[in-house]
């Protein structure tokens, strides 16, 4: 896997945080009251975010 740019990382984490805020189930065990952004960051660190980057 190629290294992601800071812009790609921000976009992925932001998109996943929005999904979590809209009610998507978290992919890692979390506290019920965890902030969506914090959960998204942790998911990204663990490599379980279901979002890919395709470059042309």
Secondary structure as GFF3:
##gff-version 3
##sequence-region A 1 56
A	DSSP	alpha_helix	6	21	.	.	.	ID=ss1
A	DSSP	alpha_helix	36	46	.	.	.	ID=ss2
###
